Amino acid sequence: MLITSRGRVKTLLATGALAATTALILSGCGARAGDTVETTAPAAASCIDTTGDTIKLGFLNSLTGGMAISEKTVSNVLHMAADEINADGGILGKQIEYVQEDGATDWPTFAEKTEKLLTQDCVAAIFGGWTSSSRKAVKPVVEENNGLFFYPVQYEGLEASPNIYYTGATTNQQILPAMDFLASEGVKTLFLAGSDYVFPRTANAIIKLYAAELGIEIVGEEYVPLDKDDWTTQVAKIAEAKPDFVFNTINGSSNVGFIKAYYDAGLTPETTPIISVSIAEEEAPAMGHEVTGNYASWNYFQSLDTPDNATFIDAWKAYPGSSGVTSDPMEAAYISMYLYKALVEKAGSFEVDDVNAAAAEGGVTFDAPEGTVTLDGENHHISKPGHIGKINAENQFDIVWSSDGVIEPDPYLEEYDWFPADVRDALVTSAG
C-alpha cells in the first residue's frame, strides 16, 4: 500500500533520522513506497552554539567544476540575503555568520562538506546544492545528524525529508506545466534530451507517462554524462526524428555542448524549438550561441512584474559581485534564507525539532519576488506559480504562458490518475 507524501513526512518527522541506504542510482536506494522506514540510533546531540551574538549557517555550492556556471550565483545571493537579514537585526537578535564550502560538482564532496559543516562548524542549517545527485548525497548525512538542509532548485519530486526544505519546484510545479504548455501549442511529437543522472531520468519517466495522457508521442530519448559536453551523435538523432519540440533536462555546462551541436546540425528554434528546465537568465548568454526563440519552464523570471521583484532586482544589481541578472534558482535560494528566518522566529529556537514543529503548525509565508509563497509544513515544499518564458534577443524571457494561480506542491504526484501507484513505487526506489 502506498504511503502518501503527508504520511511519509509525518512518519519521518516522528523518527527524526533514516537508516543508511544502499547505493542504486548515484546515491542510493531509499525505502520503497509502502515499506516501513527503519530508524537509526538517535542522532548525536546538536553542537549549535546559541550563547553568543551570532549564529552559524553553512552555504554549500559548487564553486568549481561543471556546475559552477549555475551555482556561483546561488552562493552569492545567499550571501546577499544573509547580509540583508543581518542589517535588519539578524535572526532572534543574532547576526548570521556564514561558512562557505565548495561542493566542487562532486557528490562525495557534498557529503563530506555537509558532515564538516554540521559536526565541526556546528552550523544551525545548510543552504545550497543544485543537482539531485548533490541533494541525494547530502540527505543521509543531514538525517543521521538531525541537521537542516535548504535546497533551492527544481527537481524530480518523489522525495520528502524532515531534514530538507525544498524551495525550488517539484514535478507538478515545473515539468507538468511545461507539458501543459506544449499540449496547448498543439505539439504532437517530443524528443527528450537529458544529462545522465537521477533528475533527468526520473523526470523523463514522468514526462513519458503524462505525454501519453496528453496524446504526445515521444520520438526519442538521449542522455550524456553531466561532465561531458559532446552531443553530436545524440543531436543527429534529434535531427533525424524531426520532433515538434525538444524537452531539455540537461544541467550545467553540458548545455553549451548541446546548443553547439544543435546549431551545427542545422536545427533552429523555428524548426525544432527547445523547452528547458535548467537554462535561465544567467545561463542563456553563456551558451556560446544565440538561443533566442527557445523556451524555458520556471516559477520565476526576471521579467515578472511584481513590486517585490523590482526591489529584489535592484538589490541584486547593486550587490558586490552580482551577475546583474536574476533567475529562478537564485530567487529560490533567496526565499530559503527568509523562510528559515521565519521558521526560527516562529519556533523561538534554532533547534531542528523546534523548527520542524513550527513548520508543522502551518502559516509560514514569504512575500517573494515570484509572489507570496506558503510553506507546506508536512512535505516541506512551497506553493509556486508556473510560467513559460520565450528567450528574447536580450537573453531575457517573455512570459507566454502562466498557471492559474499558485500550484500547491505534490511531490509524489498523488493527485494525478495517470501516475499509477506501482510506477510511483518503482520510481521512488530507483530515484533513491
ROLUM-211234 format. One record per residue (C-alpha): residue in one letter; x, y, z. Coordinates in nm, 4 decimals. Layout:
N
+---------+----------+----------+----------+
| residuo |        x |        y |        z |
+---------+----------+----------+----------+
|       A |        X |        Y |        Z |
...
+---------+----------+----------+----------+
***
This chain:
432
+---------+----------+----------+----------+
| residuo |        x |        y |        z |
+---------+----------+----------+----------+
|       M |   0.0000 |   0.0000 |   0.0000 |
|       L |   0.1379 |   0.3414 |  -0.0968 |
|       I |   0.2207 |   0.5802 |   0.1837 |
|       T |   0.1114 |   0.9314 |   0.0913 |
|       S |   0.3636 |   1.2119 |   0.0955 |
|       R |   0.1946 |   1.3576 |   0.4025 |
|       G |   0.2047 |   1.0184 |   0.5697 |
|       R |   0.5677 |   0.9755 |   0.4700 |
|       V |   0.6745 |   1.3036 |   0.6235 |
|       K |   0.4750 |   1.2564 |   0.9412 |
|       T |   0.6493 |   0.9223 |   0.9854 |
|       L |   0.9877 |   1.0763 |   0.9105 |
|       L |   0.9295 |   1.3666 |   1.1452 |
|       A |   0.8456 |   1.1211 |   1.4187 |
|       T |   1.1598 |   0.9135 |   1.3690 |
|       G |   1.3979 |   1.2056 |   1.3181 |
|       A |   1.6542 |   1.0031 |   1.1190 |
|       L |   1.6580 |   0.7373 |   0.8496 |
|       A |   1.8523 |   0.4181 |   0.8067 |
|       A |   2.1560 |   0.4338 |   0.5804 |
|       T |   2.0558 |   0.3381 |   0.2288 |
|       T |   2.2103 |   0.1007 |  -0.0224 |
|       A |   2.3564 |   0.2576 |  -0.3386 |
|       L |   2.1431 |   0.2205 |  -0.6505 |
|       I |   2.1488 |   0.5329 |  -0.8663 |
|       L |   2.4370 |   0.7686 |  -0.7890 |
|       S |   2.3499 |   0.7994 |  -0.4244 |
|       G |   2.1481 |   0.5081 |  -0.3034 |
|       C |   1.8142 |   0.3404 |  -0.2980 |
|       G |   1.5708 |   0.4731 |  -0.0403 |
|       A |   1.2857 |   0.2908 |   0.1237 |
|       R |   1.0268 |   0.1732 |  -0.1247 |
|       A |   0.6816 |   0.3256 |  -0.1107 |
|       G |   0.4898 |   0.1164 |   0.1375 |
|       D |   0.7973 |  -0.0047 |   0.3263 |
|       T |   0.8401 |   0.0686 |   0.6934 |
|       V |   1.1163 |   0.3244 |   0.7345 |
|       E |   1.3820 |   0.1935 |   0.9690 |
|       T |   1.5381 |   0.4263 |   1.2190 |
|       T |   1.8989 |   0.4665 |   1.3133 |
|       A |   2.0320 |   0.5193 |   1.6604 |
|       P |   1.9399 |   0.8635 |   1.7965 |
|       A |   2.1296 |   1.1442 |   1.6294 |
|       A |   2.4234 |   1.2951 |   1.8135 |
|       A |   2.3420 |   1.5914 |   2.0353 |
|       S |   2.3423 |   1.9204 |   1.8478 |
|       C |   2.6564 |   2.1310 |   1.8782 |
|       I |   2.4819 |   2.4518 |   1.7648 |
|       D |   2.6079 |   2.7366 |   1.9799 |
|       T |   2.3408 |   2.9940 |   2.0635 |
|       T |   2.5165 |   3.1522 |   2.3599 |
|       G |   2.6736 |   3.4397 |   2.1697 |
|       D |   2.5606 |   3.7204 |   1.9429 |
|       T |   2.5965 |   3.5173 |   1.6215 |
|       I |   2.4549 |   3.2015 |   1.4681 |
|       K |   2.6466 |   2.9966 |   1.2129 |
|       L |   2.4871 |   2.8915 |   0.8826 |
|       G |   2.6511 |   2.6832 |   0.6098 |
|       F |   2.6497 |   2.7588 |   0.2364 |
|       L |   2.7357 |   2.4578 |   0.0193 |
|       N |   2.7636 |   2.5285 |  -0.3541 |
|       S |   2.9726 |   2.4091 |  -0.6469 |
|       L |   3.2134 |   2.6966 |  -0.6947 |
|       T |   3.4299 |   2.4816 |  -0.9238 |
|       G |   3.3556 |   2.2104 |  -1.1797 |
|       G |   3.0800 |   2.1801 |  -1.4374 |
|       M |   2.8015 |   2.3122 |  -1.2142 |
|       A |   2.9858 |   2.6315 |  -1.1164 |
|       I |   2.8244 |   2.8021 |  -1.4195 |
|       S |   2.4983 |   2.7900 |  -1.2239 |
|       E |   2.5854 |   2.7564 |  -0.8563 |
|       K |   2.8173 |   3.0561 |  -0.8069 |
|       T |   2.5215 |   3.2906 |  -0.8377 |
|       V |   2.3197 |   3.0865 |  -0.5881 |
|       S |   2.6072 |   3.1182 |  -0.3413 |
|       N |   2.6288 |   3.4923 |  -0.3945 |
|       V |   2.2572 |   3.5546 |  -0.3435 |
|       L |   2.2680 |   3.3538 |  -0.0194 |
|       H |   2.5358 |   3.5964 |   0.0963 |
|       M |   2.3132 |   3.8876 |  -0.0080 |
|       A |   2.0132 |   3.7512 |   0.1805 |
|       A |   2.2228 |   3.6926 |   0.4921 |
|       D |   2.3626 |   4.0454 |   0.4713 |
|       E |   2.0102 |   4.1860 |   0.4367 |
|       I |   1.8873 |   3.9880 |   0.7353 |
|       N |   2.1869 |   4.0990 |   0.9424 |
|       A |   2.1220 |   4.4625 |   0.8516 |
|       D |   1.7638 |   4.4166 |   0.9708 |
|       G |   1.8668 |   4.2814 |   1.3104 |
|       G |   1.9518 |   3.9181 |   1.2334 |
|       I |   1.7552 |   3.6117 |   1.3425 |
|       L |   1.6263 |   3.6178 |   1.7007 |
|       G |   1.8664 |   3.9066 |   1.7521 |
|       K |   2.1691 |   3.7069 |   1.6385 |
|       Q |   2.3852 |   3.8025 |   1.3424 |
|       I |   2.4382 |   3.5357 |   1.0753 |
|       E |   2.7958 |   3.4110 |   1.0462 |
|       Y |   2.8136 |   3.2068 |   0.7279 |
|       V |   3.0614 |   2.9346 |   0.6443 |
|       Q |   3.1048 |   2.8858 |   0.2670 |
|       E |   3.2079 |   2.5443 |   0.1305 |
|       D |   3.2708 |   2.4276 |  -0.2283 |
|       G |   3.0890 |   2.1093 |  -0.3344 |
|       A |   3.3116 |   2.1083 |  -0.6458 |
|       T |   3.0487 |   1.9327 |  -0.8631 |
|       D |   3.1435 |   1.6136 |  -0.6800 |
|       W |   2.8784 |   1.4252 |  -0.4847 |
|       P |   3.1093 |   1.2620 |  -0.2241 |
|       T |   3.2485 |   1.6107 |  -0.1581 |
|       F |   2.8952 |   1.7367 |  -0.0902 |
|       A |   2.8510 |   1.4611 |   0.1688 |
|       E |   3.1928 |   1.5282 |   0.3237 |
|       K |   3.1357 |   1.9043 |   0.3474 |
|       T |   2.7894 |   1.8514 |   0.4960 |
|       E |   2.9415 |   1.6356 |   0.7696 |
|       K |   3.2030 |   1.9038 |   0.8371 |
|       L |   2.9519 |   2.1864 |   0.8497 |
|       L |   2.7267 |   2.0014 |   1.0934 |
|       T |   2.9801 |   1.8385 |   1.3246 |
|       Q |   3.2816 |   2.0704 |   1.3125 |
|       D |   3.1441 |   2.4120 |   1.2214 |
|       C |   2.8225 |   2.3406 |   1.4161 |
|       V |   2.6000 |   2.5322 |   1.1743 |
|       A |   2.2288 |   2.5578 |   1.2510 |
|       A |   2.1322 |   2.4926 |   0.8864 |
|       I |   2.2907 |   2.4413 |   0.5438 |
|       F |   2.1783 |   2.6093 |   0.2216 |
|       G |   2.2753 |   2.5018 |  -0.1286 |
|       G |   2.3125 |   2.2198 |  -0.3762 |
|       W |   2.1782 |   2.2121 |  -0.7306 |
|       T |   2.1733 |   1.8686 |  -0.8884 |
|       S |   1.9620 |   1.5914 |  -0.7406 |
|       S |   2.2807 |   1.3897 |  -0.7048 |
|       S |   2.4214 |   1.6546 |  -0.4708 |
|       R |   2.0981 |   1.6542 |  -0.2716 |
|       K |   2.0930 |   1.2745 |  -0.2539 |
|       A |   2.4499 |   1.2845 |  -0.1225 |
|       V |   2.3575 |   1.5383 |   0.1461 |
|       K |   2.0302 |   1.3737 |   0.2512 |
|       P |   2.1582 |   1.0771 |   0.4599 |
|       V |   2.4159 |   1.2997 |   0.6305 |
|       V |   2.1662 |   1.5629 |   0.7469 |
|       E |   1.9234 |   1.2904 |   0.8520 |
|       E |   2.1850 |   1.0997 |   1.0508 |
|       N |   2.2988 |   1.4187 |   1.2248 |
|       N |   1.9487 |   1.5698 |   1.2509 |
|       G |   2.0590 |   1.8797 |   1.0627 |
|       L |   1.8664 |   2.1053 |   0.8258 |
|       F |   1.9291 |   2.1479 |   0.4522 |
|       F |   1.7537 |   2.4067 |   0.2348 |
|       Y |   1.7554 |   2.3014 |  -0.1320 |
|       P |   1.6779 |   2.5764 |  -0.3879 |
|       V |   1.6441 |   2.4076 |  -0.7271 |
|       Q |   1.3674 |   2.2376 |  -0.9229 |
|       Y |   1.3890 |   1.8593 |  -0.9040 |
|       E |   1.2190 |   1.5312 |  -0.9971 |
|       G |   0.9998 |   1.5039 |  -0.6867 |
|       L |   0.9290 |   1.1675 |  -0.5217 |
|       E |   1.1047 |   1.2768 |  -0.2032 |
|       A |   1.0295 |   1.4340 |   0.1324 |
|       S |   1.2503 |   1.4512 |   0.4394 |
|       P |   1.2164 |   1.6006 |   0.7874 |
|       N |   1.5662 |   1.7411 |   0.7415 |
|       I |   1.5245 |   1.9050 |   0.3996 |
|       Y |   1.3205 |   2.2075 |   0.2906 |
|       Y |   1.2626 |   2.2311 |  -0.0855 |
|       T |   1.2192 |   2.5881 |  -0.2134 |
|       G |   1.2557 |   2.5054 |  -0.5832 |
|       A |   0.9784 |   2.3411 |  -0.7836 |
|       T |   0.8721 |   1.9819 |  -0.7577 |
|       T |   0.7483 |   1.7981 |  -1.0678 |
|       N |   0.3893 |   1.9223 |  -1.0707 |
|       Q |   0.5116 |   2.2828 |  -1.0465 |
|       Q |   0.7536 |   2.2850 |  -1.3423 |
|       I |   0.7600 |   1.9679 |  -1.5546 |
|       L |   0.3817 |   1.9240 |  -1.5791 |
|       P |   0.3174 |   2.2935 |  -1.6577 |
|       A |   0.5730 |   2.2660 |  -1.9378 |
|       M |   0.3835 |   1.9688 |  -2.0789 |
|       D |   0.0525 |   2.1530 |  -2.0451 |
|       F |   0.2014 |   2.4409 |  -2.2429 |
|       L |   0.3252 |   2.2073 |  -2.5177 |
|       A |  -0.0177 |   2.0469 |  -2.5426 |
|       S |  -0.1792 |   2.3915 |  -2.5668 |
|       E |   0.0570 |   2.4679 |  -2.8565 |
|       G |  -0.0592 |   2.1586 |  -3.0447 |
|       V |   0.2693 |   1.9673 |  -3.0030 |
|       K |   0.2337 |   1.6060 |  -3.1186 |
|       T |   0.5932 |   1.4768 |  -3.1120 |
|       L |   0.8607 |   1.5307 |  -2.8493 |
|       F |   1.2272 |   1.4314 |  -2.8140 |
|       L |   1.3823 |   1.4013 |  -2.4647 |
|       A |   1.7441 |   1.5128 |  -2.4087 |
|       G |   1.8960 |   1.4953 |  -2.0622 |
|       S |   2.2077 |   1.4649 |  -1.8512 |
|       D |   2.2679 |   1.1100 |  -1.7351 |
|       Y |   2.1743 |   1.1211 |  -1.3684 |
|       V |   1.8725 |   1.0900 |  -1.1425 |
|       F |   1.6802 |   1.4122 |  -1.2174 |
|       P |   1.6580 |   1.3826 |  -1.5972 |
|       R |   1.5907 |   1.0092 |  -1.5977 |
|       T |   1.3175 |   1.0322 |  -1.3349 |
|       A |   1.1673 |   1.3476 |  -1.4862 |
|       N |   1.1605 |   1.1866 |  -1.8304 |
|       A |   0.9888 |   0.8747 |  -1.6938 |
|       I |   0.7155 |   1.1042 |  -1.5636 |
|       I |   0.7101 |   1.3057 |  -1.8875 |
|       K |   0.6506 |   0.9870 |  -2.0880 |
|       L |   0.3520 |   0.8948 |  -1.8742 |
|       Y |   0.1996 |   1.2420 |  -1.8968 |
|       A |   0.2749 |   1.2643 |  -2.2690 |
|       A |   0.0660 |   0.9515 |  -2.3246 |
|       E |  -0.2158 |   1.1143 |  -2.1293 |
|       L |  -0.1887 |   1.4282 |  -2.3463 |
|       G |  -0.1595 |   1.2404 |  -2.6771 |
|       I |   0.2033 |   1.3464 |  -2.7370 |
|       E |   0.4371 |   1.0889 |  -2.8915 |
|       I |   0.7933 |   1.0557 |  -2.7582 |
|       V |   1.0093 |   1.0021 |  -3.0673 |
|       G |   1.3481 |   0.9707 |  -2.8967 |
|       E |   1.5338 |   0.9865 |  -2.5664 |
|       E |   1.9083 |   1.0509 |  -2.5276 |
|       Y |   2.1478 |   1.1156 |  -2.2380 |
|       V |   2.5062 |   1.2356 |  -2.1971 |
|       P |   2.7004 |   1.2298 |  -1.8665 |
|       L |   2.6868 |   1.5530 |  -1.6693 |
|       D |   3.0616 |   1.6109 |  -1.7073 |
|       K |   3.0604 |   1.5654 |  -2.0876 |
|       D |   2.9662 |   1.8214 |  -2.3494 |
|       D |   2.9781 |   1.6346 |  -2.6818 |
|       W |   2.6188 |   1.5975 |  -2.8022 |
|       T |   2.6986 |   1.5452 |  -3.1721 |
|       T |   2.5718 |   1.1879 |  -3.2006 |
|       Q |   2.2632 |   1.2468 |  -2.9901 |
|       V |   2.1633 |   1.5664 |  -3.1719 |
|       A |   2.1979 |   1.3856 |  -3.5051 |
|       K |   1.9202 |   1.1563 |  -3.3808 |
|       I |   1.7076 |   1.4592 |  -3.2972 |
|       A |   1.7565 |   1.5962 |  -3.6466 |
|       E |   1.6568 |   1.2605 |  -3.7944 |
|       A |   1.3456 |   1.2299 |  -3.5756 |
|       K |   1.2199 |   1.5814 |  -3.6650 |
|       P |   1.0224 |   1.6356 |  -3.3412 |
|       D |   0.7856 |   1.9272 |  -3.2891 |
|       F |   0.9818 |   2.0159 |  -2.9719 |
|       V |   1.2842 |   1.9030 |  -2.7695 |
|       F |   1.2386 |   1.8735 |  -2.3929 |
|       N |   1.5765 |   1.9597 |  -2.2387 |
|       T |   1.6632 |   1.8272 |  -1.8902 |
|       I |   2.0386 |   1.8865 |  -1.9344 |
|       N |   2.2182 |   2.0613 |  -1.6475 |
|       G |   2.5326 |   2.2702 |  -1.6109 |
|       S |   2.7912 |   2.3446 |  -1.8779 |
|       S |   2.6865 |   2.0361 |  -2.0759 |
|       N |   2.4129 |   2.2635 |  -2.2127 |
|       V |   2.6817 |   2.4562 |  -2.4004 |
|       G |   2.7831 |   2.1462 |  -2.5940 |
|       F |   2.4191 |   2.0600 |  -2.6600 |
|       I |   2.3391 |   2.4027 |  -2.8030 |
|       K |   2.6519 |   2.3941 |  -3.0200 |
|       A |   2.5622 |   2.0534 |  -3.1605 |
|       Y |   2.2022 |   2.1718 |  -3.2116 |
|       Y |   2.3060 |   2.4580 |  -3.4390 |
|       D |   2.5836 |   2.2567 |  -3.6064 |
|       A |   2.3164 |   2.0050 |  -3.7079 |
|       G |   2.1161 |   2.2808 |  -3.8761 |
|       L |   1.8419 |   2.2887 |  -3.6117 |
|       T |   1.6821 |   2.6210 |  -3.5185 |
|       P |   1.4095 |   2.7451 |  -3.2831 |
|       E |   1.1913 |   2.7945 |  -3.5891 |
|       T |   1.2171 |   2.4302 |  -3.6986 |
|       T |   1.2883 |   2.2436 |  -3.3741 |
|       P |   1.2310 |   2.4577 |  -3.0651 |
|       I |   1.3659 |   2.3572 |  -2.7242 |
|       I |   1.1940 |   2.3865 |  -2.3889 |
|       S |   1.4413 |   2.3709 |  -2.1000 |
|       V |   1.4128 |   2.3369 |  -1.7237 |
|       S |   1.7666 |   2.4420 |  -1.6349 |
|       I |   1.8547 |   2.7299 |  -1.8702 |
|       A |   1.7679 |   3.0602 |  -1.7046 |
|       E |   1.8677 |   3.4247 |  -1.7459 |
|       E |   2.2273 |   3.3681 |  -1.6410 |
|       E |   2.2846 |   3.0515 |  -1.8433 |
|       A |   2.1277 |   3.1825 |  -2.1668 |
|       P |   2.4093 |   3.4257 |  -2.2592 |
|       A |   2.6708 |   3.1664 |  -2.1562 |
|       M |   2.5616 |   2.9147 |  -2.4194 |
|       G |   2.8120 |   3.0455 |  -2.6750 |
|       H |   2.5362 |   3.0775 |  -2.9341 |
|       E |   2.2229 |   3.2868 |  -2.9535 |
|       V |   1.9270 |   3.0949 |  -2.8077 |
|       T |   1.6578 |   3.3482 |  -2.8950 |
|       G |   1.3257 |   3.1807 |  -2.9700 |
|       N |   1.3695 |   2.8794 |  -2.7429 |
|       Y |   1.1691 |   2.8323 |  -2.4229 |
|       A |   1.2084 |   2.7550 |  -2.0533 |
|       S |   0.9728 |   2.6485 |  -1.7773 |
|       W |   1.0289 |   2.8156 |  -1.4401 |
|       N |   0.8350 |   2.9602 |  -1.1473 |
|       Y |   1.0215 |   3.2905 |  -1.1572 |
|       F |   1.1580 |   3.5103 |  -1.4347 |
|       Q |   1.3346 |   3.8438 |  -1.4033 |
|       S |   1.0656 |   3.9847 |  -1.6311 |
|       L |   0.7868 |   3.9190 |  -1.3757 |
|       D |   0.6038 |   4.2418 |  -1.2933 |
|       T |   0.5649 |   4.2407 |  -0.9143 |
|       P |   0.6618 |   4.5098 |  -0.6606 |
|       D |   0.8779 |   4.2656 |  -0.4643 |
|       N |   1.0574 |   4.1559 |  -0.7811 |
|       A |   1.1521 |   4.5127 |  -0.8719 |
|       T |   1.3036 |   4.5603 |  -0.5249 |
|       F |   1.4845 |   4.2266 |  -0.5484 |
|       I |   1.6342 |   4.3064 |  -0.8892 |
|       D |   1.7581 |   4.6476 |  -0.7730 |
|       A |   1.9173 |   4.4966 |  -0.4614 |
|       W |   2.0849 |   4.2211 |  -0.6632 |
|       K |   2.2250 |   4.4565 |  -0.9262 |
|       A |   2.3787 |   4.6685 |  -0.6505 |
|       Y |   2.5287 |   4.3734 |  -0.4631 |
|       P |   2.9087 |   4.3239 |  -0.4923 |
|       G |   2.9971 |   4.0531 |  -0.7431 |
|       S |   2.6447 |   4.0414 |  -0.8832 |
|       S |   2.5939 |   3.8892 |  -1.2266 |
|       G |   2.3424 |   4.1659 |  -1.2937 |
|       V |   2.0611 |   3.9261 |  -1.3817 |
|       T |   1.8256 |   3.7271 |  -1.1631 |
|       S |   1.6981 |   3.3719 |  -1.2176 |
|       D |   1.4672 |   3.1118 |  -1.0675 |
|       P |   1.7230 |   2.9039 |  -0.8705 |
|       M |   1.8864 |   3.2070 |  -0.7140 |
|       E |   1.5435 |   3.3522 |  -0.6275 |
|       A |   1.4518 |   3.0188 |  -0.4660 |
|       A |   1.7769 |   3.0339 |  -0.2670 |
|       Y |   1.6851 |   3.3847 |  -0.1563 |
|       I |   1.3447 |   3.2528 |  -0.0472 |
|       S |   1.5116 |   2.9753 |   0.1525 |
|       M |   1.7004 |   3.2189 |   0.3761 |
|       Y |   1.3883 |   3.4180 |   0.4577 |
|       L |   1.1762 |   3.1067 |   0.5145 |
|       Y |   1.4398 |   2.9799 |   0.7560 |
|       K |   1.4309 |   3.3132 |   0.9413 |
|       A |   1.0500 |   3.2942 |   0.9603 |
|       L |   1.0588 |   2.9349 |   1.0870 |
|       V |   1.3180 |   3.0054 |   1.3565 |
|       E |   1.1337 |   3.3131 |   1.4750 |
|       K |   0.8032 |   3.1246 |   1.4811 |
|       A |   0.9723 |   2.8473 |   1.6815 |
|       G |   1.1640 |   3.0879 |   1.9031 |
|       S |   1.4527 |   2.8436 |   1.8672 |
|       F |   1.7310 |   2.7295 |   1.6321 |
|       E |   1.6904 |   2.3630 |   1.7345 |
|       V |   1.5871 |   2.1413 |   1.4418 |
|       D |   1.2979 |   1.9691 |   1.6171 |
|       D |   1.1564 |   2.3051 |   1.7251 |
|       V |   1.1884 |   2.4457 |   1.3726 |
|       N |   1.0094 |   2.1411 |   1.2273 |
|       A |   0.7350 |   2.1688 |   1.4869 |
|       A |   0.6833 |   2.5322 |   1.3888 |
|       A |   0.6636 |   2.4294 |   1.0225 |
|       A |   0.4040 |   2.1620 |   1.1036 |
|       E |   0.1826 |   2.4224 |   1.2686 |
|       G |   0.1491 |   2.5913 |   0.9265 |
|       G |   0.1044 |   2.9552 |   0.8349 |
|       V |   0.4638 |   3.0272 |   0.7303 |
|       T |   0.4696 |   3.2519 |   0.4232 |
|       F |   0.7077 |   3.4885 |   0.2459 |
|       D |   0.6351 |   3.7701 |   0.0016 |
|       A |   0.8868 |   3.6519 |  -0.2561 |
|       P |   0.9809 |   3.8139 |  -0.5876 |
|       E |   0.7683 |   3.5478 |  -0.7625 |
|       G |   0.4710 |   3.6300 |  -0.5356 |
|       T |   0.3608 |   3.5165 |  -0.1911 |
|       V |   0.4686 |   3.1587 |  -0.1231 |
|       T |   0.3373 |   2.9334 |   0.1529 |
|       L |   0.5288 |   2.6503 |   0.3156 |
|       D |   0.3581 |   2.3125 |   0.3382 |
|       G |   0.4752 |   2.2121 |   0.6832 |
|       E |   0.4142 |   1.8428 |   0.6216 |
|       N |   0.6048 |   1.7836 |   0.2960 |
|       H |   0.8465 |   2.0804 |   0.3354 |
|       H |   0.7788 |   2.2182 |  -0.0153 |
|       I |   0.6258 |   2.5550 |  -0.1040 |
|       S |   0.3428 |   2.6762 |  -0.3267 |
|       K |   0.4632 |   2.8284 |  -0.6543 |
|       P |   0.3199 |   2.9764 |  -0.9765 |
|       G |   0.4187 |   2.8171 |  -1.3070 |
|       H |   0.5417 |   3.0206 |  -1.6047 |
|       I |   0.6747 |   2.9512 |  -1.9539 |
|       G |   0.9146 |   3.2074 |  -2.0989 |
|       K |   1.0421 |   3.2544 |  -2.4534 |
|       I |   1.4017 |   3.3752 |  -2.4800 |
|       N |   1.4344 |   3.7141 |  -2.6462 |
|       A |   1.7346 |   3.8859 |  -2.8063 |
|       E |   1.8407 |   4.0328 |  -2.4685 |
|       N |   1.8563 |   3.6827 |  -2.3149 |
|       Q |   1.5549 |   3.7691 |  -2.1035 |
|       F |   1.2284 |   3.5761 |  -2.1108 |
|       D |   0.8963 |   3.6972 |  -2.2477 |
|       I |   0.6287 |   3.5153 |  -2.0474 |
|       V |   0.3960 |   3.3364 |  -2.2891 |
|       W |   0.2034 |   3.1088 |  -2.0511 |
|       S |   0.1222 |   3.1099 |  -1.6800 |
|       S |  -0.0625 |   2.8811 |  -1.4428 |
|       D |  -0.3966 |   2.9821 |  -1.2998 |
|       G |  -0.2665 |   3.0958 |  -0.9624 |
|       V |  -0.0145 |   2.9170 |  -0.7443 |
|       I |   0.0353 |   2.5406 |  -0.7701 |
|       E |   0.0352 |   2.3500 |  -0.4420 |
|       P |   0.3299 |   2.1082 |  -0.4116 |
|       D |   0.2541 |   1.7421 |  -0.4784 |
|       P |   0.5987 |   1.5774 |  -0.4768 |
|       Y |   0.4602 |   1.2234 |  -0.5130 |
|       L |   0.2017 |   1.3208 |  -0.7795 |
|       E |  -0.0689 |   1.1550 |  -0.5745 |
|       E |  -0.3453 |   1.3673 |  -0.7240 |
|       Y |  -0.2802 |   1.2503 |  -1.0819 |
|       D |  -0.4756 |   0.9462 |  -1.2002 |
|       W |  -0.2367 |   0.8784 |  -1.4911 |
|       F |   0.0500 |   0.8148 |  -1.2452 |
|       P |  -0.0064 |   0.4558 |  -1.1220 |
|       A |   0.0948 |   0.3589 |  -0.7698 |
|       D |   0.3164 |   0.0728 |  -0.8882 |
|       V |   0.5088 |   0.3069 |  -1.1221 |
|       R |   0.5416 |   0.5625 |  -0.8444 |
|       D |   0.6697 |   0.2877 |  -0.6173 |
|       A |   0.9337 |   0.1803 |  -0.8695 |
|       L |   1.0476 |   0.5365 |  -0.9394 |
|       V |   1.0784 |   0.6195 |  -0.5700 |
|       T |   1.3025 |   0.3138 |  -0.5359 |
|       S |   1.5170 |   0.3887 |  -0.8408 |
|       A |   1.5487 |   0.7588 |  -0.7635 |
|       G |   1.6821 |   0.6752 |  -0.4190 |
+---------+----------+----------+----------+
***
